[in-house]
Amino acid sequence: MAEIKPHSAHWGAFDAVVENGRVTGVRPFALDPYPGALIQSVPDAVHSKVRIDQPYIRAGWLKGERRGATRGGDAFVPVSWDKVTRILAEEAGRIRAEHGHTSIMGGSYGWSSAGRFHHARSQLQRFLGLGGGYTTQVTNYSYGAGMTLMPHIVGTNDIMQGPVTDWPSIAKHTRLMLCLGGLPLKNALVTAGGAGAHEYVPWLKQVAAAGVRFVNISPFKGDTPDFLDAEWIPIRPNTDTALILGMAHAILAAGLEDRDFLATRCVGWDKLRPYILGETDGTPKTPEWAAAITEVPAETIRRLALEAAGVPTMLTATWSIQRAEHGEQPWWMLVALAAMLGGIGQPGRGVAFGYGSLNGMGTPRWELPSVSLPATRNPGGVAIPVARVTELFERPGEILQYNGRDIVLPDIRMIWWAGGNPFHHHQDLNRMLRGWCQAETIVVQEPWWTSPARHADIVLPATTTLERNDIGSSSRDRFIRAMHQAIPPIGQARNDHDMLADIAEASGFRDRFTEQRNEDAWLRHMYDRWRTACGRMGFDAPDFDRFWAEGHVEVPRPAEDFVLFGDFARDPEAHPLNTPSGKVELFSETIAGFGYEEIGGHPEWKAPQEYLGGALAQRFPLHLLSYQPATRLHGQLDQGRVAAASKIQGREPMLMHPSEAAARGLRDGDVVRVFNDRGATLAGLRVSDGIRPGVVAMATGAWWDPVGDGLDRHGNPNVLTADLGTSRLGQGCAAQSCLVQVEAFTDALPPLTVTEPPARLEEVLA
């Protein structure tokens, strides 16, 4: 008889159906109004043939081939847990003693588990912190440039992380919503920490029914759902700043700027206004000037500007807009445009980033904390922006400039990674692999033979969430979800906490790591901390036993609409922003003081090195956009049925306009070679008139599958993307600044290897 186990994942809460020790199916959480299809891939992932069945060590590492050795081609030697535990304790101790604590890179950037206790990154960084310290990462790949910029401009990251002005306020007050990058549905089906309720689509339909008009400013028409009936403005990629400047000029020319808001709630308008008008550089940023850069007609730019000035307007941009060279500029300029319209802090007006980038953005919610594992201090004290990890490996002892600071890059001798896939998130993967291989020892904790595991020295098999008990929780969701263990661990897989506790014991600090709590005690401790915090904020949560038995806690919706910066707009003296001036900084003295040539004191148009208006487009005439997939979460579930069904002859699909396909003699369903000077990948062609000419688009997350000549067989666009920072201010990911060429692939298709485990040597080292 089947058992039903409550569970949760980043792609939604669900009930697991278990028969004879296997997960045979899933059922959506009964209270989820819009469950996604991704949960159907869960059984495929749990019981995948590329599960790691026991600990392994790379054969070359055992022979002494360490720093500079090629990874990815060696066979792996199976070893016992006792053996690998001793080796890791000794190796970490040796590296700390010989090279210092910061020579260990505690990687683990990624979404990992929705469960808050068995969250691999939290567990690993707790272990490394208690062990003496490590080099870590700050910001993220999603909106790292904005994460660094916005505290300078508006004093908070709430503008992109939430809470942002909610959908009820937009439905009641907004008449026009200008969406740079659109409002994609696919992104809104995932939530970090899990979602009991996917409320984005129902709210978006309510907003549309209320009469809000939407404008999708994007190279891809599909970035807004059909039911919004949005006007599509097919802009040239990476030119959003020029478009916004052209709109700003049109508003100034018509005398429609909100002079009171600019005078009383902003600083720096006296410096930005002359730039817009061309008084400082001799180039007025007119709609005609912007049209030449953006390929959006001047009359369209002027019309949008005057419409935005004439009705209550909400401005938004997806996180992807700032993932480009000079990515800080369009976000900063969009804040400036919102200030010119005077809408910041007004119901249904102003600006926010990330509507459509993640479920929960704009959803009404009570601002309660999420359940979490207590943080552990990192005595090492070295942190780099996450998107600069290759530079960390390449340039030991050199300076990395970031946000006004000079960071001395440590000499990384050991990489320890858990709960994430840098060969999904990072750019220029061939370059990254060269840097990755400079480490002496690479340790990866993983359930599957992903790219990091295949390019590691020591591989530790981790359980999936279905093989342990946990609590799913997100500050963006109204549900706390019990995650009941559904099946025993597969093979010799172990929980991250348990394997690290044993290594901590061999290193002399087990009790400090575990605090003498087992899994059950930790879950109760974390839940009770959350329950106490909720009580102080007015929410009476049930006790742990009731929560665990019922499977979830539902937090009620707030009684009032939320408006971002509402208090500031009403009384800027009593409620100043957390900026040096207490106001919106259209000119930042702080940023100007850093002296970075590529980003000054106010937003500006700066042409990227790679875009269709530059010289490189003569050789590589197609702009590649790499987006988050609808068929998996980043690289998670790539081995599942939903992702497999979308592929073309096993390769990731790529969108291309019919005119571009015809010019190359290509047809829908062909396998094509996509290439530039950094590498090449194979993709399956999807011809669509919903993408503008000159642009192609591929989802990220297909597991990297390189062959000896640098060709990726599977369709990973990060073989092609440039590994450079957005600027020295933000040092964010600039993946969207990427030019390529596409041609037919006429050779025999190389077989995929990521669908099978790597080679192993049969002798077992006890």
C-alpha positions in Angstrom: 0.0 0.0 0.0 1.3 3.4 -0.9 2.5 5.9 1.7 2.0 9.6 1.3 4.8 11.8 2.7 4.5 15.7 2.9 7.5 17.3 1.4 8.7 20.5 -0.3 11.2 21.8 -2.9 12.2 25.1 -4.5 9.7 24.2 -7.2 6.8 23.7 -4.9 5.3 21.8 -2.0 4.1 18.3 -2.8 3.2 14.9 -1.3 5.5 12.1 -2.2 3.9 8.7 -3.1 6.1 5.9 -1.8 5.8 2.2 -2.7 8.2 -0.5 -1.7 11.0 1.9 -0.7 10.7 4.0 -4.0 9.2 7.3 -4.8 6.8 6.4 -7.5 4.9 9.7 -7.9 4.1 13.1 -6.5 0.9 15.0 -5.8 0.7 18.8 -5.6 0.1 20.4 -2.2 -3.6 20.7 -1.8 -3.5 24.5 -1.0 -1.3 25.4 -3.9 -3.5 27.4 -6.4 -1.1 27.0 -9.4 1.3 24.1 -8.9 4.0 23.6 -11.5 5.0 20.6 -13.6 8.6 20.4 -12.2 7.5 18.2 -9.3 6.8 15.4 -11.8 10.6 15.1 -12.3 11.3 14.3 -8.6 11.1 10.5 -8.8 13.5 10.6 -11.9 16.1 12.6 -9.9 15.8 10.5 -6.7 16.3 7.2 -8.5 18.6 8.5 -11.3 21.3 6.1 -12.6 23.7 9.0 -12.1 23.3 8.9 -8.3 26.6 8.7 -6.6 26.5 5.4 -4.7 29.5 5.6 -2.4 32.6 7.8 -1.7 35.1 8.1 -4.4 38.6 9.5 -4.9 40.1 10.4 -8.3 42.8 7.9 -9.3 45.3 10.6 -10.2 44.9 12.3 -6.9 45.8 9.1 -5.1 49.0 9.0 -7.3 50.0 12.5 -6.2 48.7 14.4 -9.2 47.4 17.5 -7.5 47.8 21.2 -8.4 47.5 21.8 -12.1 46.3 18.3 -12.8 43.6 17.9 -15.4 40.2 17.0 -13.9 37.4 15.4 -15.7 39.1 12.4 -17.5 40.3 10.3 -14.6 38.6 7.2 -13.3 37.4 7.2 -9.7 38.4 4.7 -7.0 35.6 3.7 -4.6 36.6 4.0 -0.9 35.0 3.4 2.4 33.5 6.2 4.6 36.0 5.6 7.3 38.9 5.9 4.8 37.6 9.1 3.2 36.8 10.7 6.6 40.4 10.2 7.8 41.8 11.5 4.5 39.7 14.6 4.6 40.5 15.5 8.2 44.2 15.1 7.5 44.2 16.9 4.2 42.2 19.9 5.5 44.5 20.1 8.6 47.6 19.9 6.4 46.4 22.7 4.1 45.4 24.9 7.0 48.8 24.4 8.7 50.9 24.9 5.5 48.9 27.7 3.7 46.5 29.2 6.2 42.7 29.0 6.7 41.9 31.3 3.7 43.5 28.8 1.4 40.3 26.7 1.7 37.5 27.9 -0.6 34.1 27.1 0.9 32.1 27.3 -2.3 28.6 26.0 -2.3 26.9 28.9 -4.1 23.5 27.5 -5.2 20.0 26.8 -4.2 20.8 23.5 -2.6 17.9 22.0 -0.6 14.7 23.8 0.3 15.1 22.3 3.7 16.6 24.7 6.2 18.6 22.2 8.3 20.0 19.9 5.7 21.0 23.0 3.6 24.3 22.0 2.2 25.9 25.4 2.1 24.9 26.2 5.6 26.2 22.9 6.9 29.5 23.2 5.1 30.1 26.8 6.1 29.3 25.9 9.7 31.9 23.1 9.5 34.6 25.3 7.8 34.0 28.2 10.1 34.3 26.1 13.3 37.4 24.5 11.8 39.2 27.9 11.7 37.8 29.8 8.7 37.8 29.8 4.9 37.4 32.0 1.9 33.8 32.6 1.0 31.6 34.5 -1.4 29.2 37.5 -1.2 26.4 38.7 -3.5 24.9 36.3 -6.0 24.7 35.5 -9.7 21.0 36.5 -9.9 21.3 40.2 -9.1 24.8 40.7 -7.7 25.4 44.1 -9.4 22.1 45.4 -8.2 22.7 44.0 -4.7 25.8 46.1 -4.4 24.4 49.2 -6.2 21.0 49.7 -4.5 22.1 50.3 -0.9 24.1 53.3 -2.3 21.0 54.6 -4.2 18.0 53.7 -2.1 19.6 52.4 1.1 18.2 48.8 0.9 18.0 45.7 -1.2 14.3 45.3 -0.5 13.7 46.9 -3.9 14.9 43.7 -5.5 14.6 41.0 -2.8 11.2 42.1 -1.3 9.0 43.0 0.1 8.1 45.2 -2.9 4.9 47.0 -3.6 2.4 44.2 -3.6 -0.1 43.1 -6.3 -3.2 44.3 -4.5 -1.8 47.8 -4.5 -0.9 47.5 -8.2 -4.4 46.2 -9.1 -6.0 49.1 -7.3 -3.8 52.0 -8.4 -1.6 51.2 -11.4 -2.8 51.9 -14.9 0.5 51.2 -16.8 3.2 48.7 -16.0 6.5 49.1 -18.0 8.4 45.8 -17.8 12.0 45.7 -18.9 12.7 42.0 -19.4 8.9 41.3 -19.2 7.2 39.3 -16.5 8.2 35.7 -17.3 5.9 32.9 -16.0 8.6 30.2 -15.8 10.7 32.0 -13.1 7.7 32.5 -10.9 7.2 28.8 -10.4 10.2 28.5 -8.1 10.9 29.9 -4.7 14.1 29.6 -2.6 13.1 27.6 0.4 10.0 26.2 -1.2 6.5 27.4 -1.9 3.2 26.2 -0.5 1.4 28.6 -2.8 2.3 29.7 -6.3 0.4 32.9 -6.3 2.1 34.8 -9.0 -0.1 33.7 -11.9 -3.4 34.2 -10.0 -2.4 37.7 -8.9 -1.1 38.6 -12.4 -4.5 37.7 -13.8 -6.3 39.8 -11.2 -4.1 42.8 -12.1 -4.8 42.3 -15.8 -8.5 42.1 -15.1 -8.3 45.3 -13.1 -7.4 47.1 -16.4 -3.6 47.6 -16.0 -1.9 47.9 -19.4 1.4 46.1 -19.7 4.4 46.8 -22.0 7.0 44.1 -22.5 10.4 45.7 -23.3 12.4 42.7 -24.3 14.0 40.9 -27.3 11.6 38.0 -26.6 7.9 38.3 -26.9 7.4 35.3 -24.6 8.7 37.2 -21.6 5.1 38.1 -20.9 2.2 35.6 -20.9 -0.4 35.9 -23.6 -3.2 36.6 -21.1 -1.7 40.0 -20.4 -2.0 41.1 -24.0 1.1 43.2 -23.5 2.5 45.5 -26.1 5.9 44.1 -27.2 8.8 46.5 -27.7 11.6 44.3 -29.2 14.6 46.2 -28.0 18.2 45.5 -28.9 19.8 43.6 -26.0 21.9 45.5 -23.5 20.5 49.0 -24.5 17.9 49.5 -21.8 19.8 52.4 -20.3 19.7 54.3 -23.6 15.9 53.7 -23.8 15.3 55.0 -20.3 17.5 58.0 -21.0 15.5 58.8 -24.1 12.3 58.6 -22.1 13.7 60.9 -19.5 14.6 63.4 -22.1 11.1 63.3 -23.6 9.6 63.9 -20.1 12.0 66.9 -19.5 11.2 68.3 -23.0 7.5 68.2 -22.1 8.0 69.7 -18.7 6.4 66.8 -17.0 9.0 65.9 -14.4 7.9 66.0 -10.7 10.1 68.9 -9.6 8.9 68.7 -6.0 9.9 65.0 -5.6 13.2 65.6 -7.2 13.9 68.6 -5.0 12.7 67.2 -1.6 13.4 63.5 -1.8 16.4 63.1 -4.1 20.0 64.4 -4.3 21.9 64.7 -7.5 19.2 65.9 -9.9 21.4 68.9 -10.6 24.1 66.6 -12.0 21.9 64.1 -13.8 19.6 66.6 -15.6 22.5 68.3 -17.5 23.7 64.8 -18.6 20.3 63.9 -20.0 20.0 67.2 -21.8 23.5 66.9 -23.2 24.9 69.9 -21.4 27.8 68.0 -19.9 28.9 65.9 -22.9 27.4 67.6 -25.9 25.0 64.7 -26.6 21.4 65.3 -25.8 19.8 61.9 -24.9 16.8 62.5 -27.1 14.4 59.7 -28.2 16.1 60.0 -31.6 19.5 59.4 -30.0 18.1 56.4 -28.1 16.4 55.0 -31.2 19.8 54.7 -33.0 21.1 52.6 -30.1 18.1 50.5 -29.2 16.4 50.1 -32.6 13.2 51.2 -30.9 11.5 53.9 -33.0 11.9 57.4 -31.5 8.1 58.0 -31.7 7.6 54.8 -29.6 10.1 56.0 -27.0 8.4 59.4 -26.8 5.0 57.9 -26.6 5.9 55.5 -23.7 7.5 58.4 -21.8 4.4 60.6 -22.1 2.1 57.8 -21.3 4.1 57.0 -18.1 4.0 60.6 -17.1 0.2 60.8 -17.7 -1.1 57.8 -15.7 -0.1 56.0 -12.5 2.8 53.9 -13.6 4.8 51.1 -12.1 8.3 50.5 -13.5 10.1 47.2 -13.2 13.0 45.3 -14.6 13.9 41.6 -14.3 17.0 40.6 -12.5 18.5 39.5 -15.8 18.7 43.1 -17.1 21.6 43.8 -14.7 23.4 40.6 -15.7 25.4 42.4 -18.4 28.5 44.6 -18.7 27.6 47.9 -17.1 24.6 46.2 -15.6 24.3 48.7 -12.8 23.4 51.4 -15.3 19.8 50.4 -16.4 18.7 49.7 -12.8 20.1 53.0 -11.6 18.5 54.9 -14.4 15.1 53.2 -13.9 15.2 54.5 -10.3 15.9 57.9 -11.7 13.0 57.7 -14.1 10.7 56.7 -11.3 11.9 59.7 -9.3 11.2 62.0 -12.3 7.6 60.6 -12.4 7.3 61.2 -8.6 5.9 57.7 -8.0 8.4 56.3 -5.5 6.5 55.4 -2.4 3.1 56.0 -3.9 0.5 53.2 -4.0 0.8 51.1 -7.2 3.6 53.4 -8.5 7.4 53.7 -8.4 9.9 51.1 -9.2 10.9 47.6 -8.1 13.0 44.8 -9.6 12.2 41.2 -9.9 8.5 40.9 -10.5 8.4 37.7 -12.5 11.9 36.8 -11.5 10.8 34.6 -8.5 7.6 33.4 -7.0 6.6 35.6 -4.0 7.7 39.0 -5.4 4.7 41.2 -5.0 2.6 38.5 -3.1 1.0 39.9 0.0 2.9 38.5 3.0 3.4 39.1 6.7 7.1 40.0 7.2 8.0 37.1 9.4 11.4 35.4 9.4 12.0 32.0 7.8 13.1 29.0 9.7 16.9 28.8 9.5 20.0 27.1 10.9 21.9 29.6 13.2 24.7 31.2 11.4 28.4 30.5 12.2 31.1 33.2 12.2 33.8 32.9 9.6 37.1 33.7 11.4 38.9 33.7 8.0 37.2 37.0 7.1 37.9 36.9 3.3 35.0 37.1 0.9 34.9 37.8 -2.8 31.9 38.6 -5.1 30.6 35.2 -6.2 30.9 35.9 -9.9 34.7 36.5 -9.6 35.5 33.0 -8.5 37.7 32.2 -11.6 39.8 35.3 -10.8 40.2 34.0 -7.3 41.8 30.8 -8.7 43.8 32.6 -11.3 45.3 35.5 -9.5 46.6 34.6 -6.0 48.1 37.5 -4.1 46.7 40.1 -6.6 44.2 42.8 -5.9 40.5 42.5 -6.8 38.7 45.9 -6.6 35.1 45.7 -5.4 32.7 48.4 -4.1 35.5 50.7 -3.0 37.6 48.0 -1.4 40.8 46.3 -2.5 40.6 42.6 -1.8 43.9 40.6 -1.7 43.1 37.3 -3.3 44.2 34.3 -1.2 46.1 31.4 -2.7 43.4 28.7 -2.9 44.8 25.2 -2.3 41.5 23.4 -1.5 38.0 23.8 -2.9 35.2 22.3 -0.8 31.8 22.5 -2.6 28.4 21.4 -1.5 24.8 22.1 -2.7 25.6 24.0 -5.8 27.0 23.7 -9.3 29.5 26.3 -10.4 29.6 24.7 -13.8 26.0 25.8 -14.2 26.2 29.3 -12.7 29.6 30.6 -13.9 30.7 32.0 -17.2 33.3 30.9 -19.7 33.5 27.3 -18.4 36.6 26.4 -20.3 38.5 29.2 -18.5 36.9 28.3 -15.2 38.0 24.7 -15.5 41.6 25.9 -15.9 41.4 28.0 -12.8 39.5 25.2 -10.9 42.4 22.8 -11.6 44.9 25.0 -9.8 43.7 23.7 -6.5 45.6 20.8 -4.9 42.4 19.1 -3.6 38.8 19.5 -4.7 36.0 18.0 -2.5 32.4 17.8 -3.7 29.4 16.7 -1.7 26.6 15.7 -4.2 23.8 13.3 -4.8 24.6 13.0 -8.5 27.5 12.9 -10.9 27.2 16.6 -11.9 30.0 18.5 -13.5 31.5 19.6 -10.2 31.6 16.0 -9.0 33.1 14.8 -12.3 35.8 17.4 -11.9 36.6 16.8 -8.3 39.2 14.8 -6.4 37.1 13.5 -3.5 33.4 12.9 -4.0 31.0 12.3 -1.1 27.6 10.9 -1.9 24.8 13.1 -0.3 21.2 12.2 0.3 18.4 13.9 -1.6 15.7 15.7 0.4 13.4 12.6 0.2 15.9 10.6 2.2 15.9 12.9 5.3 13.6 14.9 7.5 13.6 18.7 7.3 11.6 22.0 7.3 10.9 23.9 4.1 10.7 27.7 4.7 10.9 30.9 2.7 10.3 34.5 3.8 8.5 35.0 0.5 5.9 32.3 1.1 3.0 32.0 3.6 3.6 28.3 4.3 6.1 26.5 6.5 6.2 22.9 5.3 7.2 19.7 7.1 9.5 17.5 4.9 9.1 13.9 6.0 11.7 11.4 5.1 10.1 9.2 2.4 12.7 6.5 1.7 16.0 5.3 3.2 19.3 6.7 1.8 20.2 5.2 -1.5 23.5 3.3 -1.7 25.9 4.7 0.9 24.6 8.3 0.6 24.7 10.3 3.9 23.2 13.6 5.1 25.7 16.5 4.8 25.4 17.1 8.5 26.3 13.5 9.4 29.3 13.2 7.1 30.7 16.6 8.3 30.1 15.7 11.9 32.3 12.7 11.5 35.0 14.7 9.8 34.7 17.3 12.6 35.2 14.5 15.1 38.4 13.4 13.3 39.4 17.0 13.4 38.6 17.5 17.1 35.4 19.6 17.2 32.4 17.3 16.7 30.6 18.6 19.8 30.9 22.2 18.7 29.6 21.3 15.3 26.6 19.2 16.3 26.0 21.0 19.7 25.1 17.5 20.7 21.9 17.5 18.8 20.7 14.9 16.3 18.4 15.6 13.4 15.2 15.6 15.4 16.6 17.9 18.1 17.9 20.4 15.5 14.6 20.6 13.7 12.8 21.2 17.0 15.4 23.8 18.0 15.1 25.7 14.7 11.3 25.6 14.7 11.1 26.7 18.3 13.4 29.7 17.5 11.2 30.6 14.6 8.0 30.2 16.7 9.4 32.4 19.4 10.3 35.1 16.9 6.8 34.9 15.3 5.2 35.3 18.7 7.1 38.5 19.3 5.7 39.8 16.0 2.1 38.9 16.8 1.7 35.5 15.1 1.0 32.5 17.3 2.4 29.4 15.5 1.5 25.9 16.6 4.0 23.8 18.6 6.4 21.5 16.7 4.5 18.3 17.3 1.3 19.7 15.8 3.2 21.2 12.9 4.9 17.9 12.1 1.7 15.9 12.3 -0.3 18.3 10.2 2.5 18.8 7.7 2.4 22.6 7.4 1.7 26.0 9.0 -0.1 28.7 7.1 0.6 32.3 7.9 -2.4 34.6 7.2 -2.2 37.3 4.6 -1.7 40.9 5.9 -4.8 43.1 6.3 -3.3 46.1 4.5 -1.6 46.6 1.1 2.2 47.1 1.2 3.8 50.0 -0.6 7.6 50.1 -0.9 9.1 53.4 0.5 5.6 54.5 1.5 6.8 56.0 4.8 9.6 57.8 3.1 7.4 59.3 0.5 5.0 60.6 3.2 7.6 62.1 5.5 11.2 61.9 4.3 12.5 63.7 7.4 10.9 61.2 9.8 11.6 58.2 7.7 14.9 58.8 5.7 16.4 56.2 3.5 19.6 54.5 4.7 21.7 56.4 2.2 24.3 59.1 3.1 21.8 61.8 2.3 18.7 60.0 3.6 17.3 60.5 0.1 17.3 58.8 -3.3 20.8 59.3 -4.7 20.6 60.2 -8.4 24.2 61.2 -8.0 26.3 59.2 -5.4 29.3 61.0 -4.0 30.3 57.7 -2.6 30.4 55.9 -5.9 32.0 58.9 -7.6 34.7 58.8 -4.9 35.7 55.3 -5.8 37.2 56.7 -9.0 36.1 53.8 -11.3 36.3 54.9 -14.9 33.5 52.5 -15.9 30.9 53.8 -13.4 30.7 57.4 -12.2 28.5 59.3 -9.9 25.2 59.1 -11.9 23.7 56.6 -14.4 25.1 56.9 -17.9 24.9 55.1 -21.2 28.0 53.0 -21.7 28.3 50.6 -24.7 29.2 47.0 -23.8 32.2 45.4 -25.5 29.8 42.7 -26.8 26.5 43.9 -28.2 25.0 44.2 -31.7 26.1 47.9 -31.9 29.8 47.1 -31.6 32.6 46.0 -33.9 32.6 42.4 -32.7 29.2 41.9 -34.2 30.9 41.8 -37.7 32.4 38.4 -36.7 29.7 37.2 -34.3 26.4 38.7 -35.5 24.0 37.1 -33.1 23.4 38.2 -29.5 23.0 35.2 -27.2 20.6 35.6 -24.3 20.8 32.8 -21.6 17.8 32.6 -19.4 16.5 30.5 -16.6 14.8 27.4 -17.8 11.1 26.4 -17.5 12.0 22.7 -17.4 14.2 22.6 -14.3 15.6 24.9 -11.6 19.1 26.0 -12.8 20.7 22.6 -13.3 18.5 20.7 -10.9 16.2 18.1 -12.4 18.0 18.2 -15.7 17.9 14.4 -15.6 14.1 14.5 -15.1 11.3 13.8 -17.5 10.2 17.4 -17.9 13.6 18.6 -19.1 14.2 15.5 -21.3 10.9 16.1 -23.1 12.0 19.6 -24.2 15.3 18.6 -25.7 16.0 18.1 -29.4 18.0 14.9 -30.0 19.2 15.2 -26.4 20.4 18.8 -26.8 19.1 22.0 -25.2 16.8 24.0 -27.5 17.8 27.4 -28.9 15.4 30.0 -30.2 16.1 31.8 -33.4 14.1 34.1 -35.7 13.0 32.6 -39.1 15.0 35.1 -41.1 18.2 34.2 -39.3 17.5 30.5 -39.7 16.8 30.9 -43.4 20.0 32.9 -43.9 21.9 30.0 -42.6 20.0 27.2 -44.3 18.7 25.9 -41.0 15.3 24.3 -40.2 13.4 23.8 -37.0 14.7 20.6 -35.2 18.2 20.8 -36.6 21.2 20.4 -34.3 23.4 23.5 -34.6 26.9 24.5 -33.4 26.8 27.8 -31.5 30.3 29.3 -31.1 32.5 32.2 -30.4 36.2 32.6 -29.4 35.5 31.2 -25.9 34.1 27.8 -27.0 31.2 26.0 -28.7 28.1 24.1 -27.8 25.5 22.0 -29.6 21.9 23.0 -29.5 18.6 21.9 -31.0 17.0 24.7 -33.1 13.6 26.1 -32.4 12.5 28.7 -35.0 10.2 31.3 -33.7 9.0 34.8 -34.8 8.6 35.6 -31.0 12.3 36.5 -30.8 13.7 39.5 -32.7 16.2 39.1 -35.5 19.8 39.2 -34.5 19.1 37.5 -31.2 19.2 33.8 -30.1 18.2 32.5 -26.7 19.1 29.3 -24.7 18.2 28.2 -21.3 21.0 27.6 -18.8 21.3 24.4 -16.8 22.0 21.6 -19.2 24.7 19.6 -17.5 28.0 20.5 -19.0 29.4 17.7 -21.2 32.7 18.7 -22.8 34.7 16.7 -25.3 38.5 17.0 -25.7 38.4 19.9 -28.3 36.3 22.1 -26.0 33.0 21.4 -27.6 30.1 21.0 -25.2 27.7 18.3 -26.4 24.7 19.1 -24.4 23.8 22.8 -24.9 25.3 24.7 -22.0 25.4 28.4 -23.0 28.0 29.2 -20.3 30.6 27.7 -22.5 30.1 30.9 -24.6 29.4 33.7 -22.0 32.1 36.1 -21.0 33.6 36.0 -17.6 33.9 39.6 -16.7 32.4 41.8 -13.9 29.6 44.2 -14.6 31.9 46.9 -13.2 34.4 47.2 -10.3 31.5 48.5 -8.2 29.2 45.5 -8.5 31.5 42.8 -9.9 28.3 41.0 -10.9 27.7 38.3 -13.5 27.7 39.8 -17.1 26.4 36.7 -18.9 23.9 38.6 -21.0 26.7 40.5 -22.9 27.5 37.7 -25.3 27.9 37.5 -29.1 27.9 34.2 -31.1 27.6 32.7 -34.5 25.5 29.7 -35.4 26.0 27.1 -38.1 24.7 23.6 -39.0 26.3 20.7 -37.2 27.0 18.2 -40.0 29.2 15.7 -38.2 27.8 12.6 -36.4 26.3 13.6 -33.1 28.7 12.8 -30.3 27.1 10.7 -27.6 26.2 12.3 -24.3 28.3 11.2 -21.3 26.6 13.1 -18.5 23.7 10.6 -18.6 26.0 7.9 -17.3 28.3 7.6 -14.3 32.0 8.2 -14.9 34.6 5.4 -15.1 35.6 3.7 -11.9 38.5 1.5 -10.8 37.2 -1.6 -9.1 39.7 -2.0 -6.3 38.3 -0.7 -3.1 40.6 1.1 -0.6 39.3 0.2 2.8 
